[in-house]
Amino acid sequence: MADPLVDSALIDQITRRVVARLREEQAGPPANGKLVPVNVSVRHVHLCQEHVEILYGPGFTLEERNELYQPGQFASKQVLTLVGPRMRCLGEVRVLGPLRKSTQVEVSKTDAIYLGIDPPVKPSGEHEGSAGLILVGPVGVVHLQRGVILANRHIHLSAQSAQKWGIADNQIVKVRIATHKKTVFEDAQCRVHPSFLDEMHLDTDDGNACGLRGGEKAEVID
Amino acid sequence: MADPLVDSALIDQITRRVVARLREEQAGPPANGKLVPVNVSVRHVHLCQEHVEILYGPGFTLEERNELYQPGQFASKQVLTLVGPRMRCLGEVRVLGPLRKSTQVEVSKTDAIYLGIDPPVKPSGEHEGSAGLILVGPVGVVHLQRGVILANRHIHLSAQSAQKWGIADNQIVKVRIATHKKTVFEDAQCRVHPSFLDEMHLDTDDGNACGLRGGEKAEVID
């Protein structure tokens, strides 16, 4: 016959396991969660008109290869080579369009260590204290004095989502990515603009740290 | 004379700000926090006796260059070159000692993408489903069929800290690193052993994602 003490312990254990499983399920992304697609930005370059002409020749115009997810942005057919102060290089670095007022190079910290530079984490367009680098194109070379940054963690938000979720332009939020290497990225900057589609951008360090493979969503948790 | 309504609103605002500031201060790492030094493991190789002799010659013994933080572990003077299926290579990869029963190569996801392999995230020593790679030494070459992994996030814990904090061997915890790129790494495995010193190990993707520069501490938060 069954020992009542053992039965009680068993029931207790089963109850605790069921409760734990139910809690786990509840802990998943809620149906109403603030979810945005998350994509990785591999190292790339934005060029100004002057530098396009130095690198690719007078009067040269970037040729569109494919559109990017954010309306109006595109990957061009043009690539260039980055050379750092240790004379190490990274080749086939994609140039994105359209042109910018100032040239900006976005690399990961891993790239920066390899190249031998120490750029700060900055929002796009903020070049105060940024690093330099040599850009080599098929026609000419630019000794860039500043404009190399580690792009900050940021989220492009449509005006609609921003309003629905009560998030203001430039607000800093925490984001959780529930991959096989679950990670919470704090310090993520929200950028709200009517032309934006909801999309989080991570550099390759952040993207590889949480093991993104494509198609994941980030959840704004705070 | 002061408007009593304005005064009341002012007092209310000041009170809310003081409370918010106090909460902020309380939210910092508590004096009693579960803090462990965090270090980055750059790509490296552990070799078995058979592979040492193939790569460096019959009867060869690893030469110690410097001790590592964990007692008994050392970086050897030996390096080798990793070659992937795309014929891309990573050179000067450090061999760590002492010898292991099976050869194990630990790379980051960034390294793996570059080399063209897709190793799983695994605890050290678990090679089921791991990837292969070509190891090139000064004397010979090993066509490694398995043993290449992305090392999981893990914490070496002294028996003392484990007991004090109520953490069991192999327990999975969340860890927060409060750098300029604040990040919470979930899925961190605790390894408890009397010979261990408290130390979290991250690969270069995780380490660069949270912008480690050296000397930081990780806080076990859950």
Interface residues (C-beta under 8 A of the other chain):
Chain A: S108 K109 T110 I113 V121 R153 H180 K181 K182 T183 V184 F185 E186 D187 T204 D205 D206 N208 A209 C210 G211
Chain B: S108 K109 T110 I113 V121 R153 H180 K181 K182 T183 V184 F185 E186 D187 T204 D205 D206 N208 A209 C210 G211
